[in-house]
């Protein structure tokens, strides 16, 4: 009798953990929202950096010393070591329909074009679609050219924070990434079909203070003639939920992406 009772107890102990695991609900909503927060802060960072890349490939700016680029009054200092992007306090709409106010600067100690030179980007009261964006600095390093004469850059951030105007929340973001800038056509100046491919790693915290990190599996792609991310696949790790996601960006220039969790897809806008 005692032996039979002991066998029953052992069987219950062995079965219970597996049943508990099978009945554990996947927090899809939390994971999707955390992934969406990553996409939101990454998108605004891409748009700000794309304006910088337009500027250093702009023929008028480096000939005349000033030009209107993505709605900003953009000026080059007399010694060609500082570019200022000024939207002023009233603000302007950029080339992609985003409302920006404030300003930011790109400063180099040498040149914007020399191999190995570093450029530091700082924000001054910058807002993006009414959200305030701050950073301790974005560091761009010129890495020369690849075998196809495409320009190479390495970019690191120091704590980008996007404060959402319609809530009390904020998204923190850091990344360590590499960029290939592919000119379309024969001109050395930018055109609307130029392609920017980004790879690397990132991390941060969501509006709800959930940590995330990840890696770009297939290069994120943007073109100046599309206001949205134009391709790429990104793995987003959310350790607090025990499940991860993959963000898929299509190349059809739509304001949507797909969050894949455990073979289930969720379409979101940003």
Secondary structure, DSSP 8 states (H G I E B T S, - for coil): -HHHHHHHHHHHHHHHHHHHHHH----HHHHHHHHHHHHHHHHHHHHHHHHHHHHHT-TTHHHHSEEEETTEEEEE-TTS-EEEEEEEEEEEE-TTS-EEEEEEEEEESS-SSSTT-EEEEEEEEEEETTEEEE-S-EEEEEEEE-TT--EEEEEEES-EEEE-TTSS-EEEEEEEEEEEEE--SS-SS--TT-EEEEEEEEEEE-TT--EEEEEEEE-EEEETT-SS--SEEEEEE-GGGT--EEEEE-SS--SEEEEEETTEEEEEE-
